[in-house]
């Protein structure tokens, strides 16, 4: 299956650029919203742990890699959009301030969030990273088939 781009090298470069820009945009957006990147727009009401930064970085990098690979092989049938989306959303919830999340407060109440959701955030982060890793792996297999 040939593409209508000028060259394969140009497609690789464009895909890498798109993936890198997506990772940077995701890092900036998620980092600012969760107040892991210091800003004056949002104030975090829970302490920041070292693994919050690890989950933010891994979620951004893996999401950007998936987007770049998807762009490179977007004509293939193999895609893990549900796994990638679930991983990105789960990643956001894993390092976000649980008390600042109005949806969680509405569903569980403040005591429910503190008692049930906050303790499982690291587990949610690990599951999210596993989902994103799986999505990137499956998409990279699709890229190798296109070549």
Phi and psi in radians as a Rosetta constraint file:
Dihedral C 1 N 2 CA 2 C 2 CIRCULARHARMONIC -1.588 0.35
Dihedral N 2 CA 2 C 2 N 3 CIRCULARHARMONIC 2.588 0.35
Dihedral C 2 N 3 CA 3 C 3 CIRCULARHARMONIC -1.715 0.35
Dihedral N 3 CA 3 C 3 N 4 CIRCULARHARMONIC 2.805 0.35
Dihedral C 3 N 4 CA 4 C 4 CIRCULARHARMONIC -1.697 0.35
Dihedral N 4 CA 4 C 4 N 5 CIRCULARHARMONIC 0.533 0.35
Dihedral C 4 N 5 CA 5 C 5 CIRCULARHARMONIC -1.599 0.35
Dihedral N 5 CA 5 C 5 N 6 CIRCULARHARMONIC 2.842 0.35
Dihedral C 5 N 6 CA 6 C 6 CIRCULARHARMONIC -1.092 0.35
Dihedral N 6 CA 6 C 6 N 7 CIRCULARHARMONIC -0.718 0.35
Dihedral C 6 N 7 CA 7 C 7 CIRCULARHARMONIC -2.730 0.35
Dihedral N 7 CA 7 C 7 N 8 CIRCULARHARMONIC 2.783 0.35
Dihedral C 7 N 8 CA 8 C 8 CIRCULARHARMONIC -1.170 0.35
Dihedral N 8 CA 8 C 8 N 9 CIRCULARHARMONIC -0.622 0.35
Dihedral C 8 N 9 CA 9 C 9 CIRCULARHARMONIC -1.107 0.35
Dihedral N 9 CA 9 C 9 N 10 CIRCULARHARMONIC -0.716 0.35
Dihedral C 9 N 10 CA 10 C 10 CIRCULARHARMONIC -1.136 0.35
Dihedral N 10 CA 10 C 10 N 11 CIRCULARHARMONIC -0.675 0.35
Dihedral C 10 N 11 CA 11 C 11 CIRCULARHARMONIC -1.139 0.35
Dihedral N 11 CA 11 C 11 N 12 CIRCULARHARMONIC -0.737 0.35
Dihedral C 11 N 12 CA 12 C 12 CIRCULARHARMONIC -1.086 0.35
Dihedral N 12 CA 12 C 12 N 13 CIRCULARHARMONIC -0.764 0.35
Dihedral C 12 N 13 CA 13 C 13 CIRCULARHARMONIC -1.105 0.35
Dihedral N 13 CA 13 C 13 N 14 CIRCULARHARMONIC -0.781 0.35
Dihedral C 13 N 14 CA 14 C 14 CIRCULARHARMONIC -1.121 0.35
Dihedral N 14 CA 14 C 14 N 15 CIRCULARHARMONIC -0.714 0.35
Dihedral C 14 N 15 CA 15 C 15 CIRCULARHARMONIC -1.128 0.35
Dihedral N 15 CA 15 C 15 N 16 CIRCULARHARMONIC -0.742 0.35
Dihedral C 15 N 16 CA 16 C 16 CIRCULARHARMONIC -1.127 0.35
Dihedral N 16 CA 16 C 16 N 17 CIRCULARHARMONIC -0.693 0.35
Dihedral C 16 N 17 CA 17 C 17 CIRCULARHARMONIC -1.153 0.35
Dihedral N 17 CA 17 C 17 N 18 CIRCULARHARMONIC -0.766 0.35
Dihedral C 17 N 18 CA 18 C 18 CIRCULARHARMONIC -1.107 0.35
Dihedral N 18 CA 18 C 18 N 19 CIRCULARHARMONIC -0.767 0.35
Dihedral C 18 N 19 CA 19 C 19 CIRCULARHARMONIC -1.098 0.35
Dihedral N 19 CA 19 C 19 N 20 CIRCULARHARMONIC -0.719 0.35
Dihedral C 19 N 20 CA 20 C 20 CIRCULARHARMONIC -1.158 0.35
Dihedral N 20 CA 20 C 20 N 21 CIRCULARHARMONIC -0.762 0.35
Dihedral C 20 N 21 CA 21 C 21 CIRCULARHARMONIC -1.147 0.35
Dihedral N 21 CA 21 C 21 N 22 CIRCULARHARMONIC -0.651 0.35
Dihedral C 21 N 22 CA 22 C 22 CIRCULARHARMONIC -1.130 0.35
Dihedral N 22 CA 22 C 22 N 23 CIRCULARHARMONIC -0.753 0.35
Dihedral C 22 N 23 CA 23 C 23 CIRCULARHARMONIC -1.086 0.35
Dihedral N 23 CA 23 C 23 N 24 CIRCULARHARMONIC -0.742 0.35
Dihedral C 23 N 24 CA 24 C 24 CIRCULARHARMONIC -1.134 0.35
Dihedral N 24 CA 24 C 24 N 25 CIRCULARHARMONIC -0.726 0.35
Dihedral C 24 N 25 CA 25 C 25 CIRCULARHARMONIC -1.149 0.35
Dihedral N 25 CA 25 C 25 N 26 CIRCULARHARMONIC -0.732 0.35
Dihedral C 25 N 26 CA 26 C 26 CIRCULARHARMONIC -1.141 0.35
Dihedral N 26 CA 26 C 26 N 27 CIRCULARHARMONIC -0.764 0.35
Dihedral C 26 N 27 CA 27 C 27 CIRCULARHARMONIC -1.044 0.35
Dihedral N 27 CA 27 C 27 N 28 CIRCULARHARMONIC -0.809 0.35
Dihedral C 27 N 28 CA 28 C 28 CIRCULARHARMONIC -1.130 0.35
Dihedral N 28 CA 28 C 28 N 29 CIRCULARHARMONIC -0.845 0.35
Dihedral C 28 N 29 CA 29 C 29 CIRCULARHARMONIC -1.131 0.35
Dihedral N 29 CA 29 C 29 N 30 CIRCULARHARMONIC -0.903 0.35
Dihedral C 29 N 30 CA 30 C 30 CIRCULARHARMONIC -1.156 0.35
Dihedral N 30 CA 30 C 30 N 31 CIRCULARHARMONIC -0.665 0.35
Dihedral C 30 N 31 CA 31 C 31 CIRCULARHARMONIC -1.146 0.35
Dihedral N 31 CA 31 C 31 N 32 CIRCULARHARMONIC -0.688 0.35
Dihedral C 31 N 32 CA 32 C 32 CIRCULARHARMONIC -1.270 0.35
Dihedral N 32 CA 32 C 32 N 33 CIRCULARHARMONIC -0.780 0.35
Dihedral C 32 N 33 CA 33 C 33 CIRCULARHARMONIC -1.101 0.35
Dihedral N 33 CA 33 C 33 N 34 CIRCULARHARMONIC -0.677 0.35
Dihedral C 33 N 34 CA 34 C 34 CIRCULARHARMONIC -1.539 0.35
Dihedral N 34 CA 34 C 34 N 35 CIRCULARHARMONIC -0.003 0.35
Dihedral C 34 N 35 CA 35 C 35 CIRCULARHARMONIC 1.093 0.35
Dihedral N 35 CA 35 C 35 N 36 CIRCULARHARMONIC 0.415 0.35
Dihedral C 35 N 36 CA 36 C 36 CIRCULARHARMONIC -1.332 0.35
Dihedral N 36 CA 36 C 36 N 37 CIRCULARHARMONIC -0.530 0.35
Dihedral C 36 N 37 CA 37 C 37 CIRCULARHARMONIC -1.649 0.35
Dihedral N 37 CA 37 C 37 N 38 CIRCULARHARMONIC 2.029 0.35
Dihedral C 37 N 38 CA 38 C 38 CIRCULARHARMONIC -0.993 0.35
Dihedral N 38 CA 38 C 38 N 39 CIRCULARHARMONIC 2.306 0.35
Dihedral C 38 N 39 CA 39 C 39 CIRCULARHARMONIC -2.726 0.35
Dihedral N 39 CA 39 C 39 N 40 CIRCULARHARMONIC 2.953 0.35
Dihedral C 39 N 40 CA 40 C 40 CIRCULARHARMONIC -1.668 0.35
Dihedral N 40 CA 40 C 40 N 41 CIRCULARHARMONIC -0.051 0.35
Dihedral C 40 N 41 CA 41 C 41 CIRCULARHARMONIC -1.434 0.35
Dihedral N 41 CA 41 C 41 N 42 CIRCULARHARMONIC -0.678 0.35
Dihedral C 41 N 42 CA 42 C 42 CIRCULARHARMONIC -2.220 0.35
Dihedral N 42 CA 42 C 42 N 43 CIRCULARHARMONIC 2.529 0.35
Dihedral C 42 N 43 CA 43 C 43 CIRCULARHARMONIC -2.110 0.35
Dihedral N 43 CA 43 C 43 N 44 CIRCULARHARMONIC 2.290 0.35
Dihedral C 43 N 44 CA 44 C 44 CIRCULARHARMONIC -1.537 0.35
Dihedral N 44 CA 44 C 44 N 45 CIRCULARHARMONIC 2.336 0.35
Dihedral C 44 N 45 CA 45 C 45 CIRCULARHARMONIC -1.739 0.35
Dihedral N 45 CA 45 C 45 N 46 CIRCULARHARMONIC -0.080 0.35
Dihedral C 45 N 46 CA 46 C 46 CIRCULARHARMONIC -2.082 0.35
Dihedral N 46 CA 46 C 46 N 47 CIRCULARHARMONIC 2.742 0.35
Dihedral C 46 N 47 CA 47 C 47 CIRCULARHARMONIC -1.169 0.35
Dihedral N 47 CA 47 C 47 N 48 CIRCULARHARMONIC 2.673 0.35
Dihedral C 47 N 48 CA 48 C 48 CIRCULARHARMONIC -1.700 0.35
Dihedral N 48 CA 48 C 48 N 49 CIRCULARHARMONIC 2.264 0.35
Dihedral C 48 N 49 CA 49 C 49 CIRCULARHARMONIC -1.840 0.35
Dihedral N 49 CA 49 C 49 N 50 CIRCULARHARMONIC 2.807 0.35
Dihedral C 49 N 50 CA 50 C 50 CIRCULARHARMONIC -1.057 0.35
Dihedral N 50 CA 50 C 50 N 51 CIRCULARHARMONIC -0.615 0.35
Dihedral C 50 N 51 CA 51 C 51 CIRCULARHARMONIC -1.251 0.35
Dihedral N 51 CA 51 C 51 N 52 CIRCULARHARMONIC -0.309 0.35
Dihedral C 51 N 52 CA 52 C 52 CIRCULARHARMONIC -1.086 0.35
Dihedral N 52 CA 52 C 52 N 53 CIRCULARHARMONIC -0.733 0.35
Dihedral C 52 N 53 CA 53 C 53 CIRCULARHARMONIC -1.192 0.35
Dihedral N 53 CA 53 C 53 N 54 CIRCULARHARMONIC -0.664 0.35
Dihedral C 53 N 54 CA 54 C 54 CIRCULARHARMONIC -1.095 0.35
Dihedral N 54 CA 54 C 54 N 55 CIRCULARHARMONIC -0.791 0.35
Dihedral C 54 N 55 CA 55 C 55 CIRCULARHARMONIC -1.155 0.35
Dihedral N 55 CA 55 C 55 N 56 CIRCULARHARMONIC -0.645 0.35
Dihedral C 55 N 56 CA 56 C 56 CIRCULARHARMONIC -1.106 0.35
Dihedral N 56 CA 56 C 56 N 57 CIRCULARHARMONIC -0.831 0.35
Dihedral C 56 N 57 CA 57 C 57 CIRCULARHARMONIC -1.138 0.35
Dihedral N 57 CA 57 C 57 N 58 CIRCULARHARMONIC -0.823 0.35
Dihedral C 57 N 58 CA 58 C 58 CIRCULARHARMONIC -1.144 0.35
Dihedral N 58 CA 58 C 58 N 59 CIRCULARHARMONIC -0.693 0.35
Dihedral C 58 N 59 CA 59 C 59 CIRCULARHARMONIC -1.087 0.35
Dihedral N 59 CA 59 C 59 N 60 CIRCULARHARMONIC -0.755 0.35
Dihedral C 59 N 60 CA 60 C 60 CIRCULARHARMONIC -1.145 0.35
Dihedral N 60 CA 60 C 60 N 61 CIRCULARHARMONIC -0.852 0.35
Dihedral C 60 N 61 CA 61 C 61 CIRCULARHARMONIC -1.139 0.35
Dihedral N 61 CA 61 C 61 N 62 CIRCULARHARMONIC -0.805 0.35
Dihedral C 61 N 62 CA 62 C 62 CIRCULARHARMONIC -1.191 0.35
Dihedral N 62 CA 62 C 62 N 63 CIRCULARHARMONIC -0.660 0.35
Dihedral C 62 N 63 CA 63 C 63 CIRCULARHARMONIC -1.138 0.35
Dihedral N 63 CA 63 C 63 N 64 CIRCULARHARMONIC -0.742 0.35
Dihedral C 63 N 64 CA 64 C 64 CIRCULARHARMONIC -1.107 0.35
Dihedral N 64 CA 64 C 64 N 65 CIRCULARHARMONIC -0.703 0.35
Dihedral C 64 N 65 CA 65 C 65 CIRCULARHARMONIC -1.107 0.35
Dihedral N 65 CA 65 C 65 N 66 CIRCULARHARMONIC -0.733 0.35
Dihedral C 65 N 66 CA 66 C 66 CIRCULARHARMONIC -1.106 0.35
Dihedral N 66 CA 66 C 66 N 67 CIRCULARHARMONIC -0.760 0.35
Dihedral C 66 N 67 CA 67 C 67 CIRCULARHARMONIC -1.126 0.35
Dihedral N 67 CA 67 C 67 N 68 CIRCULARHARMONIC -0.736 0.35
Dihedral C 67 N 68 CA 68 C 68 CIRCULARHARMONIC -1.110 0.35
Dihedral N 68 CA 68 C 68 N 69 CIRCULARHARMONIC -0.768 0.35
Dihedral C 68 N 69 CA 69 C 69 CIRCULARHARMONIC -1.164 0.35
Dihedral N 69 CA 69 C 69 N 70 CIRCULARHARMONIC -0.662 0.35
Dihedral C 69 N 70 CA 70 C 70 CIRCULARHARMONIC -1.094 0.35
Dihedral N 70 CA 70 C 70 N 71 CIRCULARHARMONIC -0.745 0.35
Dihedral C 70 N 71 CA 71 C 71 CIRCULARHARMONIC -1.101 0.35
Dihedral N 71 CA 71 C 71 N 72 CIRCULARHARMONIC -0.697 0.35
Dihedral C 71 N 72 CA 72 C 72 CIRCULARHARMONIC -1.145 0.35
Dihedral N 72 CA 72 C 72 N 73 CIRCULARHARMONIC -0.690 0.35
Dihedral C 72 N 73 CA 73 C 73 CIRCULARHARMONIC -2.100 0.35
Dihedral N 73 CA 73 C 73 N 74 CIRCULARHARMONIC 0.698 0.35
Dihedral C 73 N 74 CA 74 C 74 CIRCULARHARMONIC -1.226 0.35
Dihedral N 74 CA 74 C 74 N 75 CIRCULARHARMONIC -0.229 0.35
Dihedral C 74 N 75 CA 75 C 75 CIRCULARHARMONIC -1.517 0.35
Dihedral N 75 CA 75 C 75 N 76 CIRCULARHARMONIC -0.104 0.35
Dihedral C 75 N 76 CA 76 C 76 CIRCULARHARMONIC -1.428 0.35
Dihedral N 76 CA 76 C 76 N 77 CIRCULARHARMONIC 2.836 0.35
Dihedral C 76 N 77 CA 77 C 77 CIRCULARHARMONIC -1.461 0.35
Dihedral N 77 CA 77 C 77 N 78 CIRCULARHARMONIC -0.391 0.35
Dihedral C 77 N 78 CA 78 C 78 CIRCULARHARMONIC -1.356 0.35
Dihedral N 78 CA 78 C 78 N 79 CIRCULARHARMONIC 2.075 0.35
Dihedral C 78 N 79 CA 79 C 79 CIRCULARHARMONIC -2.664 0.35
Dihedral N 79 CA 79 C 79 N 80 CIRCULARHARMONIC 2.621 0.35
Dihedral C 79 N 80 CA 80 C 80 CIRCULARHARMONIC -2.135 0.35
Dihedral N 80 CA 80 C 80 N 81 CIRCULARHARMONIC 0.914 0.35
Dihedral C 80 N 81 CA 81 C 81 CIRCULARHARMONIC -1.067 0.35
Dihedral N 81 CA 81 C 81 N 82 CIRCULARHARMONIC -0.657 0.35
Dihedral C 81 N 82 CA 82 C 82 CIRCULARHARMONIC -1.172 0.35
Dihedral N 82 CA 82 C 82 N 83 CIRCULARHARMONIC -0.743 0.35
Dihedral C 82 N 83 CA 83 C 83 CIRCULARHARMONIC -1.141 0.35
Dihedral N 83 CA 83 C 83 N 84 CIRCULARHARMONIC -0.730 0.35
Dihedral C 83 N 84 CA 84 C 84 CIRCULARHARMONIC -1.170 0.35
Dihedral N 84 CA 84 C 84 N 85 CIRCULARHARMONIC -0.747 0.35
Dihedral C 84 N 85 CA 85 C 85 CIRCULARHARMONIC -1.160 0.35
Dihedral N 85 CA 85 C 85 N 86 CIRCULARHARMONIC -0.772 0.35
Dihedral C 85 N 86 CA 86 C 86 CIRCULARHARMONIC -1.070 0.35
Dihedral N 86 CA 86 C 86 N 87 CIRCULARHARMONIC -0.692 0.35
Dihedral C 86 N 87 CA 87 C 87 CIRCULARHARMONIC -1.150 0.35
Dihedral N 87 CA 87 C 87 N 88 CIRCULARHARMONIC -0.711 0.35
Dihedral C 87 N 88 CA 88 C 88 CIRCULARHARMONIC -1.199 0.35
Dihedral N 88 CA 88 C 88 N 89 CIRCULARHARMONIC -0.757 0.35
Dihedral C 88 N 89 CA 89 C 89 CIRCULARHARMONIC -1.170 0.35
Dihedral N 89 CA 89 C 89 N 90 CIRCULARHARMONIC -0.787 0.35
Dihedral C 89 N 90 CA 90 C 90 CIRCULARHARMONIC -1.075 0.35
Dihedral N 90 CA 90 C 90 N 91 CIRCULARHARMONIC -0.671 0.35
Dihedral C 90 N 91 CA 91 C 91 CIRCULARHARMONIC -1.076 0.35
Dihedral N 91 CA 91 C 91 N 92 CIRCULARHARMONIC -0.737 0.35
Dihedral C 91 N 92 CA 92 C 92 CIRCULARHARMONIC -1.051 0.35
Dihedral N 92 CA 92 C 92 N 93 CIRCULARHARMONIC -0.769 0.35
Dihedral C 92 N 93 CA 93 C 93 CIRCULARHARMONIC -1.223 0.35
Dihedral N 93 CA 93 C 93 N 94 CIRCULARHARMONIC -0.448 0.35
Dihedral C 93 N 94 CA 94 C 94 CIRCULARHARMONIC -1.285 0.35
Dihedral N 94 CA 94 C 94 N 95 CIRCULARHARMONIC -0.546 0.35
Dihedral C 94 N 95 CA 95 C 95 CIRCULARHARMONIC -1.959 0.35
Dihedral N 95 CA 95 C 95 N 96 CIRCULARHARMONIC 0.001 0.35
Dihedral C 95 N 96 CA 96 C 96 CIRCULARHARMONIC -1.373 0.35
Dihedral N 96 CA 96 C 96 N 97 CIRCULARHARMONIC 2.814 0.35
Dihedral C 96 N 97 CA 97 C 97 CIRCULARHARMONIC -1.280 0.35
Dihedral N 97 CA 97 C 97 N 98 CIRCULARHARMONIC 1.971 0.35
Dihedral C 97 N 98 CA 98 C 98 CIRCULARHARMONIC -1.172 0.35
Dihedral N 98 CA 98 C 98 N 99 CIRCULARHARMONIC -0.575 0.35
Dihedral C 98 N 99 CA 99 C 99 CIRCULARHARMONIC -1.306 0.35
Dihedral N 99 CA 99 C 99 N 100 CIRCULARHARMONIC -0.458 0.35
Dihedral C 99 N 100 CA 100 C 100 CIRCULARHARMONIC -1.373 0.35
Dihedral N 100 CA 100 C 100 N 101 CIRCULARHARMONIC -0.271 0.35
Dihedral C 100 N 101 CA 101 C 101 CIRCULARHARMONIC -1.424 0.35
Dihedral N 101 CA 101 C 101 N 102 CIRCULARHARMONIC 1.879 0.35
Dihedral C 101 N 102 CA 102 C 102 CIRCULARHARMONIC -1.122 0.35
Dihedral N 102 CA 102 C 102 N 103 CIRCULARHARMONIC -0.606 0.35
Dihedral C 102 N 103 CA 103 C 103 CIRCULARHARMONIC -1.126 0.35
Dihedral N 103 CA 103 C 103 N 104 CIRCULARHARMONIC -0.774 0.35
Dihedral C 103 N 104 CA 104 C 104 CIRCULARHARMONIC -1.124 0.35
Dihedral N 104 CA 104 C 104 N 105 CIRCULARHARMONIC -0.715 0.35
Dihedral C 104 N 105 CA 105 C 105 CIRCULARHARMONIC -1.111 0.35
Dihedral N 105 CA 105 C 105 N 106 CIRCULARHARMONIC -0.704 0.35
Dihedral C 105 N 106 CA 106 C 106 CIRCULARHARMONIC -1.124 0.35
Dihedral N 106 CA 106 C 106 N 107 CIRCULARHARMONIC -0.745 0.35
Dihedral C 106 N 107 CA 107 C 107 CIRCULARHARMONIC -1.319 0.35
Dihedral N 107 CA 107 C 107 N 108 CIRCULARHARMONIC -0.750 0.35
Dihedral C 107 N 108 CA 108 C 108 CIRCULARHARMONIC -1.916 0.35
Dihedral N 108 CA 108 C 108 N 109 CIRCULARHARMONIC -0.296 0.35
Dihedral C 108 N 109 CA 109 C 109 CIRCULARHARMONIC 1.387 0.35
Dihedral N 109 CA 109 C 109 N 110 CIRCULARHARMONIC 2.855 0.35
Dihedral C 109 N 110 CA 110 C 110 CIRCULARHARMONIC -1.096 0.35
Dihedral N 110 CA 110 C 110 N 111 CIRCULARHARMONIC -0.766 0.35
Dihedral C 110 N 111 CA 111 C 111 CIRCULARHARMONIC -1.207 0.35
Dihedral N 111 CA 111 C 111 N 112 CIRCULARHARMONIC -0.597 0.35
Dihedral C 111 N 112 CA 112 C 112 CIRCULARHARMONIC -1.171 0.35
Dihedral N 112 CA 112 C 112 N 113 CIRCULARHARMONIC -0.701 0.35
Dihedral C 112 N 113 CA 113 C 113 CIRCULARHARMONIC -1.110 0.35
Dihedral N 113 CA 113 C 113 N 114 CIRCULARHARMONIC -0.803 0.35
Dihedral C 113 N 114 CA 114 C 114 CIRCULARHARMONIC -1.162 0.35
Dihedral N 114 CA 114 C 114 N 115 CIRCULARHARMONIC -0.646 0.35
Dihedral C 114 N 115 CA 115 C 115 CIRCULARHARMONIC -1.485 0.35
Dihedral N 115 CA 115 C 115 N 116 CIRCULARHARMONIC -0.624 0.35
Dihedral C 115 N 116 CA 116 C 116 CIRCULARHARMONIC -1.957 0.35
Dihedral N 116 CA 116 C 116 N 117 CIRCULARHARMONIC -0.705 0.35
Dihedral C 116 N 117 CA 117 C 117 CIRCULARHARMONIC -1.475 0.35
Dihedral N 117 CA 117 C 117 N 118 CIRCULARHARMONIC -0.803 0.35
Dihedral C 117 N 118 CA 118 C 118 CIRCULARHARMONIC -1.036 0.35
Dihedral N 118 CA 118 C 118 N 119 CIRCULARHARMONIC -0.673 0.35
Dihedral C 118 N 119 CA 119 C 119 CIRCULARHARMONIC -1.167 0.35
Dihedral N 119 CA 119 C 119 N 120 CIRCULARHARMONIC -0.430 0.35
Dihedral C 119 N 120 CA 120 C 120 CIRCULARHARMONIC -1.671 0.35
Dihedral N 120 CA 120 C 120 N 121 CIRCULARHARMONIC 0.038 0.35
Dihedral C 120 N 121 CA 121 C 121 CIRCULARHARMONIC -0.999 0.35
Dihedral N 121 CA 121 C 121 N 122 CIRCULARHARMONIC -0.748 0.35
Dihedral C 121 N 122 CA 122 C 122 CIRCULARHARMONIC -1.109 0.35
Dihedral N 122 CA 122 C 122 N 123 CIRCULARHARMONIC -0.638 0.35
Dihedral C 122 N 123 CA 123 C 123 CIRCULARHARMONIC -1.167 0.35
Dihedral N 123 CA 123 C 123 N 124 CIRCULARHARMONIC -0.743 0.35
Dihedral C 123 N 124 CA 124 C 124 CIRCULARHARMONIC -1.058 0.35
Dihedral N 124 CA 124 C 124 N 125 CIRCULARHARMONIC -0.688 0.35
Dihedral C 124 N 125 CA 125 C 125 CIRCULARHARMONIC -1.108 0.35
Dihedral N 125 CA 125 C 125 N 126 CIRCULARHARMONIC -0.747 0.35
Dihedral C 125 N 126 CA 126 C 126 CIRCULARHARMONIC -1.130 0.35
Dihedral N 126 CA 126 C 126 N 127 CIRCULARHARMONIC -0.720 0.35
Dihedral C 126 N 127 CA 127 C 127 CIRCULARHARMONIC -1.133 0.35
Dihedral N 127 CA 127 C 127 N 128 CIRCULARHARMONIC -0.719 0.35
Dihedral C 127 N 128 CA 128 C 128 CIRCULARHARMONIC -1.107 0.35
Dihedral N 128 CA 128 C 128 N 129 CIRCULARHARMONIC -0.744 0.35
Dihedral C 128 N 129 CA 129 C 129 CIRCULARHARMONIC -1.149 0.35
Dihedral N 129 CA 129 C 129 N 130 CIRCULARHARMONIC -0.669 0.35
Dihedral C 129 N 130 CA 130 C 130 CIRCULARHARMONIC -1.110 0.35
Dihedral N 130 CA 130 C 130 N 131 CIRCULARHARMONIC -0.731 0.35
Dihedral C 130 N 131 CA 131 C 131 CIRCULARHARMONIC -1.106 0.35
Dihedral N 131 CA 131 C 131 N 132 CIRCULARHARMONIC -0.783 0.35
Dihedral C 131 N 132 CA 132 C 132 CIRCULARHARMONIC -1.138 0.35
Dihedral N 132 CA 132 C 132 N 133 CIRCULARHARMONIC -0.679 0.35
Dihedral C 132 N 133 CA 133 C 133 CIRCULARHARMONIC -1.101 0.35
Dihedral N 133 CA 133 C 133 N 134 CIRCULARHARMONIC -0.746 0.35
Dihedral C 133 N 134 CA 134 C 134 CIRCULARHARMONIC -1.068 0.35
Dihedral N 134 CA 134 C 134 N 135 CIRCULARHARMONIC -0.777 0.35
Dihedral C 134 N 135 CA 135 C 135 CIRCULARHARMONIC -1.102 0.35
Dihedral N 135 CA 135 C 135 N 136 CIRCULARHARMONIC -0.745 0.35
Dihedral C 135 N 136 CA 136 C 136 CIRCULARHARMONIC -1.142 0.35
Dihedral N 136 CA 136 C 136 N 137 CIRCULARHARMONIC -0.727 0.35
Dihedral C 136 N 137 CA 137 C 137 CIRCULARHARMONIC -1.075 0.35
Dihedral N 137 CA 137 C 137 N 138 CIRCULARHARMONIC -0.826 0.35
Dihedral C 137 N 138 CA 138 C 138 CIRCULARHARMONIC -1.144 0.35
Dihedral N 138 CA 138 C 138 N 139 CIRCULARHARMONIC -0.668 0.35
Dihedral C 138 N 139 CA 139 C 139 CIRCULARHARMONIC -1.215 0.35
Dihedral N 139 CA 139 C 139 N 140 CIRCULARHARMONIC -0.609 0.35
Dihedral C 139 N 140 CA 140 C 140 CIRCULARHARMONIC -1.196 0.35
Dihedral N 140 CA 140 C 140 N 141 CIRCULARHARMONIC -0.588 0.35
Dihedral C 140 N 141 CA 141 C 141 CIRCULARHARMONIC -1.098 0.35
Dihedral N 141 CA 141 C 141 N 142 CIRCULARHARMONIC -0.665 0.35
Dihedral C 141 N 142 CA 142 C 142 CIRCULARHARMONIC -1.135 0.35
Dihedral N 142 CA 142 C 142 N 143 CIRCULARHARMONIC -0.643 0.35
Dihedral C 142 N 143 CA 143 C 143 CIRCULARHARMONIC -1.135 0.35
Dihedral N 143 CA 143 C 143 N 144 CIRCULARHARMONIC -0.725 0.35
Dihedral C 143 N 144 CA 144 C 144 CIRCULARHARMONIC -1.154 0.35
Dihedral N 144 CA 144 C 144 N 145 CIRCULARHARMONIC -0.532 0.35
Dihedral C 144 N 145 CA 145 C 145 CIRCULARHARMONIC -1.235 0.35
Dihedral N 145 CA 145 C 145 N 146 CIRCULARHARMONIC -0.580 0.35
Dihedral C 145 N 146 CA 146 C 146 CIRCULARHARMONIC -1.203 0.35
Dihedral N 146 CA 146 C 146 N 147 CIRCULARHARMONIC -0.634 0.35
